[in-house]
Amino acid sequence: MGSVVDNDPALPNTSDPLLAVTGVVKTFPGVRALDGVDLDVRAGEVHCLLGQNGAGKSTLIKVLSGAHQPDAGAIHWRGEQVSLQTPTAATRLGIATMYQELDLVDGLSVADNIFLGHELARVGLSRRRAMDDAARALLTRLGHAEIPVNREVGHLSAAGKQVVSMARALSHDARLIIMDEPSAVLDADEVDNLFRLVGDLTVHGVAVVYISHRLAEIRRIGDRVTVLKDGRTVARGLPARTTSTDDVIRMMTGRAIEHAFPPRVGPAPDAPEVLRVSGLGRPREFHDVSFAVRAGEVVGLAGLVGSGRSEILETVYGARRAATGEVRVAGRRLRRGSVGAAVAAGVGLCPEERKSQALLPDEPVYRNITLATLTRFAAGPFTRDGRESAAASQQAGALDIRPAGVARPVRTLSGGNQQKVVLARWLLRDCQVLLLDEPTRGVDVGARDEIYALVRRLARSGVAVVLVSSEVPEVIGLADRVLVVAAGRVVHEAAATDISESQVLDLVMEEGRVA
Amino acid sequence: MNEPHLTDAPALDPAAAEAPAAAEPLEPPAAAPPAAIPPAAAPSAAALPAAAPPAAAPPTDERARVERAAVEADAAVAPGLTGALAGKADAAEARGPGMAGWAVLGRLLGGGAGRNLGLIAALALICVIGLITAGDRFGSTDNTLTVLRLASVIGVVSVGMTFVIAGGGIDLSVGAIVALASVWSTTLATQNMARDSTFLVMVFVALAVGTVCGLVNGILVAYGRIVPFIATLAMLASARGLAEEISNRQTQVVRVQGFRDFFRAEPGGIPVLVIMFALVALVGWVVLNRTTFGRRTFAVGGNPEAARLAGINVRRQTLWLYTLLGFCCGIAAIMITARTTSGTSTHGLLYELDAIAAVVIGGTLLSGGRGTIVGTVLGVLIFTTVSNIFTLNNLTTSTQALAKGLIIVAAVLLQKRLARENTRM
C-alpha cells in the first residue's frame, strides 16, 4: 500500500503512454474474443483491468504477452508500433506476465526459477554463484531477502511463489508487469504484502496492469481503471478510487447478447427435498456450507474463481472428502469421499474441466455416454456394444448432439456437443441430483441456449439441479434460488427473482458486504 | 531322465539363452508327424479376431496430437466448425487418387485391423528372411514348434502386460515373479506333496505365488499410491531375491512325472504350451474387448480422473489389473518349468523388457487407454522369430539385442507415422 497510493495517478508524464493498445481485435473460430479493445498504460501506474468472465481479459493478456497475435489493431510501446510475435519478443521489450496459475517449476530452486529460460552462463556452464547472487539481490529488492534462493519452489507458500514470479519478471528488467488475479490465492496478510511490492515497483517507474475482481483492492492500489465488456473497452482510464462501485458494475453488466432463459417453473409446492447438505467443510477451501434442494428445483451457486464453489460441488459428489458435515440424498447419508456412493445414490456431476475430468477423448461418443451405466447394458461381464450404442444414439438424438453418429471419437465434437455428451451420460442414468459445474464454459451461443433449455427440462421432470457458474446472469437466469459464495462461505441466499446481477456482483466482489 | 540344460550364455536375451536348450535332447525329438494344421495355425487362430476389433478401436495417435485436437475442438465454439470437422473425413475421401494412395494405406494400417495387417506383413517378411538365410532349418515343422514354444511363455506374460499397460500402468517385476513361482512350485516340499497327490499341486502353487505377487503390486500401486515403476521395481528385486533364497541358487529339477507328461504332451502335434498360449490370448482378447472389465481398463488408462468422476472404482480396477498380470506370470512359470523341466531363480530374466517391447510394437499405447491383444501376440511372434533366425544363423546374442532395439524403434516410428497419416483426414 503506502507510497503509490499517495502518488498522484496523473503524475507520470502523461503525454506518452508506455503502452497504448488501439482497436485490437482477436477472433477464434466462432467467437470474437476481442472486438476493439483500447488500453493505455503509463509508466509507474497501477492500471486495473475489469470485466466479467468472457469479457476478454485473458485474451488481451495473451495478446500483450505475445502468446496470441491480434487480427487487427495496433500496439504501441513507448511511442513506437510493435508486433509481439512471440512471448520472447514481449519479454525482450520489457513486458512480463504473471499468470494466474503461476508458471513456476516446483522441482527447481528459487534461483533456477527466476532465471529459467535466460540462465546466466559462460561457455555453456551455468554460473550458479552469479545467479544465486542476482536472485538474492532481486528478492532483497522485493523486500523478501528471507526466501532462500536454493529452496525448491514447491516448498514455498502461494505468496512466496508470487514473490518468485515477480522476481522473475524483474530479472527480465520488465517495464510493465501484467498480474492476472494475483490475490486470488492469497490470504489477507499476504495480499497486504503483495500491495507493498506493487507499490515499490511503481515507485521505480514500473507499470503494473492489475486484474482482479475485488473492487476493494482496486480502490486500494489502483490508479486508473479500464473496463471490458464482451471483448470491447467500455470505459478507459477512469480514476480507480473515485469511480463508484455502482458505475463500475453497471459498465460491466448489461450484456450485448441476452440469452433467452426458458421460463422458470420452479419445484412443485409439495416437492420432496432430494439433496440436503449440512455443515459441509474442508479446511482452507470452504466452511459450514448448508443448503437443500427439492425435486425439480435448480439451485445456483454464484461466486468467483477460488471462492470455493467448485470445491463445494466436488465435495458434495464425494470427489473430495468432506472434513466436516454430511450430504444426504433422499434422506440417506452418503459415505464421505466416495464417488461410488454418490453415483449409486443417483447423483451425477458434469465437472468443470470437460476434457480432463469428464471425457475419454479417443473413445467413441457412445462409450463416453455409457461410461456410468456400463453394467446396465452388459450381459453379466460381457458388454453389448449394440445395445449401448442404440441407447446412446437415442440420448444423442434427444439432445441433438451433432454431428449425429455415436461411433466417432468424442474429441472431434465441438465444446457444446461434448458437454451434451457428458449430460447424456447422466440422463441415461436417471439421476435424482445433477451437479453442473460451469456447464456452458467453452460452449458456443447456440448450444448454450440448448443447454439452458435442457437444464430446465430436467428440473421439470423432477431432477434436483445444483449449478455453479462464474457468469452471474446465467446463475440468476437459470436457477430458482441463488446462493452467493465468497471466501468459502455462503454469504447470501435469495430467490433468483429477488436478486439482481449487480447485487450478486457486489456481494462477491466486496466479499460479503451487505447489499 | 536328462538333467535340464542351463546355458551359461549371458542372460541378455532369455529367448536366445533358451534357444540352445531347444536343440538339446531335452526337447522331445521331432517325433511329431507333420502337423495336419499348418504350423502357423495357432497364432493365426489367435489373430482371427483381428477383423472384429477395429470397429471398437479407432486409430492410435500420440497423446500430443490428441490434446491438440481436443484443444481445437474446445476452441471450436462455432456451430459451423462442427460441420467443418465432420466434413474433413469426406474431404479426405474426395482427395485426388495420387494423394489418396498413401492416405488410404495409412488409414488402413493405422486402424485396428490395418495395424495388425502391418504386423502380419512384417512377420511374413521376417519369415521370408528366415527361409532365405536358414532354409529348411527355419522352415521345418520342428523349428516352427520350437519358436512357438518359446513364444508361448513370454506371450502369456505379454497378454497380461497388455492389460496393465492399457490401464495406464507398467510392471517391471514379471520376470522375477515367473522365477519365484517356478522355484516355489518345484521345491522338494511341493514336489513331494505333488507326488503323493497330484501334479496339480505344483500348478496351484505357481498360480497362487504369481497371483499373490501381482496382488501385492496392485495394493502398492492402487492403495499405497506408489508409482508403478517403483513399486514393481521393488517387486522385481525382492521376488528374484526370494527365489534365489528358496532355491539356494540351485536348479530344481521337476521329478513329478504327471507334471512332465501333461505339459510336455503334444496332442495332434501341437504342444500343450502353445495351446495354453492360444487360450490365454483368446480369453485375454475377449476380456479386454468384450467385457465391462476391459472397458473399465481402457477408461482408467485413458483418463483416470474422468473414470473416477463417472463412478468407476479406479483403484480397485488397478488392483485387479496387476493381480491379473500376476496370475499370467503364474501360468508362464508353469510353462517355463515344463519346457525346461526345472525351476530356477534365473527363469524369466529380462522378461519385463521383452513383454513391454512386444506390447508396444503391437500398438498398445504406453500411456494407457488403448491396447490390442492381437497386436501383442504378433509382437511376441516377431521378436521370437527374429531371435530364432539369429540363432540359426549363429549370430551372437549381442547382435540379437541390437536388432531388437532397432525393431522397436522402427516399429514405433512407423506406427506414429501411420497414425498421423490416418488421422490427418
Boltz contact constraints between the chains, C-beta under 6 A:
constraints:
  - contact:
      token1: [A, 28]
      token2: [B, 75]
      max_distance: 6.0
  - contact:
      token1: [A, 29]
      token2: [B, 76]
      max_distance: 6.0
  - contact:
      token1: [A, 29]
      token2: [B, 78]
      max_distance: 6.0
  - contact:
      token1: [A, 29]
      token2: [B, 81]
      max_distance: 6.0
  - contact:
      token1: [A, 30]
      token2: [B, 77]
      max_distance: 6.0
  - contact:
      token1: [A, 30]
      token2: [B, 78]
      max_distance: 6.0
  - contact:
      token1: [A, 31]
      token2: [B, 77]
      max_distance: 6.0
  - contact:
      token1: [A, 339]
      token2: [B, 308]
      max_distance: 6.0
  - contact:
      token1: [A, 339]
      token2: [B, 311]
      max_distance: 6.0
  - contact:
      token1: [A, 340]
      token2: [B, 311]
      max_distance: 6.0
  - contact:
      token1: [A, 340]
      token2: [B, 313]
      max_distance: 6.0
  - contact:
      token1: [A, 343]
      token2: [B, 311]
      max_distance: 6.0
  - contact:
      token1: [A, 349]
      token2: [B, 309]
      max_distance: 6.0
  - contact:
      token1: [A, 351]
      token2: [B, 309]
      max_distance: 6.0
  - contact:
      token1: [A, 355]
      token2: [B, 70]
      max_distance: 6.0
  - contact:
      token1: [A, 357]
      token2: [B, 305]
      max_distance: 6.0
  - contact:
      token1: [A, 357]
      token2: [B, 306]
      max_distance: 6.0
  - contact:
      token1: [A, 357]
      token2: [B, 309]
      max_distance: 6.0
  - contact:
      token1: [A, 358]
      token2: [B, 306]
      max_distance: 6.0
  - contact:
      token1: [A, 359]
      token2: [B, 306]
      max_distance: 6.0
  - contact:
      token1: [A, 360]
      token2: [B, 299]
      max_distance: 6.0
  - contact:
      token1: [A, 360]
      token2: [B, 302]
      max_distance: 6.0
  - contact:
      token1: [A, 360]
      token2: [B, 303]
      max_distance: 6.0
  - contact:
      token1: [A, 361]
      token2: [B, 66]
      max_distance: 6.0
  - contact:
      token1: [A, 361]
      token2: [B, 70]
      max_distance: 6.0
  - contact:
      token1: [A, 371]
      token2: [B, 310]
      max_distance: 6.0
  - contact:
      token1: [A, 372]
      token2: [B, 310]
      max_distance: 6.0
  - contact:
      token1: [A, 372]
      token2: [B, 311]
      max_distance: 6.0
  - contact:
      token1: [A, 374]
      token2: [B, 292]
      max_distance: 6.0
  - contact:
      token1: [A, 374]
      token2: [B, 295]
      max_distance: 6.0
  - contact:
      token1: [A, 375]
      token2: [B, 292]
      max_distance: 6.0
  - contact:
      token1: [A, 378]
      token2: [B, 292]
      max_distance: 6.0
  - contact:
      token1: [A, 381]
      token2: [B, 291]
      max_distance: 6.0
  - contact:
      token1: [A, 381]
      token2: [B, 292]
      max_distance: 6.0
  - contact:
      token1: [A, 382]
      token2: [B, 290]
      max_distance: 6.0
  - contact:
      token1: [A, 382]
      token2: [B, 291]
      max_distance: 6.0
  - contact:
      token1: [A, 383]
      token2: [B, 292]
      max_distance: 6.0
  - contact:
      token1: [A, 383]
      token2: [B, 295]
      max_distance: 6.0
  - contact:
      token1: [A, 402]
      token2: [B, 82]
      max_distance: 6.0
  - contact:
      token1: [A, 403]
      token2: [B, 86]
      max_distance: 6.0
  - contact:
      token1: [A, 409]
      token2: [B, 58]
      max_distance: 6.0
  - contact:
      token1: [A, 411]
      token2: [B, 69]
      max_distance: 6.0
  - contact:
      token1: [A, 411]
      token2: [B, 70]
      max_distance: 6.0
  - contact:
      token1: [A, 411]
      token2: [B, 73]
      max_distance: 6.0
  - contact:
      token1: [A, 412]
      token2: [B, 85]
      max_distance: 6.0
  - contact:
      token1: [A, 414]
      token2: [B, 76]
      max_distance: 6.0
  - contact:
      token1: [A, 414]
      token2: [B, 81]
      max_distance: 6.0
  - contact:
      token1: [A, 414]
      token2: [B, 82]
      max_distance: 6.0
  - contact:
      token1: [A, 415]
      token2: [B, 74]
      max_distance: 6.0
  - contact:
      token1: [A, 442]
      token2: [B, 74]
      max_distance: 6.0
  - contact:
      token1: [A, 444]
      token2: [B, 77]
      max_distance: 6.0
  - contact:
      token1: [A, 444]
      token2: [B, 78]
      max_distance: 6.0
  - contact:
      token1: [A, 444]
      token2: [B, 79]
      max_distance: 6.0
  - contact:
      token1: [A, 446]
      token2: [B, 79]
      max_distance: 6.0
